[in-house]
Amino acid sequence: MHTNKRTLLAAAIVAALLPLAVTDAAAAVAIDPAPVRAIGATTDVDYAIDRIVFQRKKERGLSTADAQIYREQLQLLYLALPAAARTEISAAARNATSAEALSWLGDRIVGAAGEAARQAMAATTTPAQAVPDPEQRGTGGAMAKLGSPTTDLVFVPTAGPCRVADTRLNLSGSWPGPVAGFTGRQIYGYSVLSGWDYGSQGGTGFAGSGNCAGTYYPGAVPTSVVATVAVVNTSATGYLRAWNGGTTLTVGGILGWNAGDVLSNTTVIPMNRSIPIYPGSGPFKRDFAVYNNSGSPVDVIVDVVGYFIENEATALDCVNVTNTSVTNSALDVVMTASACPTGYTPTGINCASSALGGDNVSIIKSFINPLGGGTPSTGTCRFRNAGGASQTYWGYLTCCRVPGR
């Protein structure tokens, strides 16, 4: 069933979606792109995407249908990027001829979509929201968090663009084809079951595998999905809303179109499958919903590229770094401990010597050394050896980092 569905979807792509400058349906197929380039059927970005898909098709054994879907995903991601990112990718596409350059360019298109979403999320967070709430830290029981669970969120990308929804297949039941005018449609954005088939809502992947690795959440679930949402087969002016699918439709449009437009936008959409459902948007509540604010049906495609999820409360990861110094009869001994490993910050230092109580050796000072007055880099121990006997000195530098998601 899944293979047949993908074959139908591949045909729908050629018939219903001609993104960028593509004017020849053959250009949407993962073939050797040299003849396509020769007739000038594509832009530099189209040509580069053709080569990326052709390369990935051979590397991963993709079927022709899957390769066509992958090409469409890259194009929709590119269309949704900010102008500066499109300019960068377009310039790189002109010189992407090696396998390494093409691989980098494909990853860059996906990565730029995630960066744009993170920037959009940061822009909506006010300074007051960013301040940790002391009432949420606690003093006992479960480990306290570093920030608010509603604003201290972490972006977690999927393995690749995961197609979770596509209305072009005209599935029956709870997924009945295009979104009708002035109605909503409920969509699952992640799965609590490994291997769940997104095909029930027109998707092409399985939770936890392939590009959809990273969409499986059996425990703590994401609060928002980062997705590239596209509209095709537009026949009248309108705009699309995307929200948590609840009864209150308060968000503005994420896409506005005129008849015949093919548009996409990578955006952050809040998710909640446990609230009351928006009337007429489906037989049951899913993670989020889209709303067609026009009088004519429109097809909607959703490719997930990541999630925002609550940060995990984890213990500090700490290591000890030991440095040894040996002297004979010096009165003052200053010993600097070895620097912390990359990614760790010194949090304290303990100083010790081999001297016994009668050897007249004392620790004068121990402190963390700031690097240029900024971030601490290491620690120092200073000893006074009034007894004159040879001693061995140790500095135990404690270095820590915050692990976790």
Helices and strands as residue ranges (DSSP letters): H 2-16, G 25-28, H 34-38, H 44-60, H 64-80, H 83-94, H 99-123, H 127-130, G 134-136, E 153-166, G 167-169, E 183-187, G 198-201, G 210-212, E 224-232, E 238-243, E 253-257, E 263-270, E 288-292, E 299-310, E 317-327, E 332-336, E 345-353, G 357-359, E 361-370, E 376-385, E 391-401
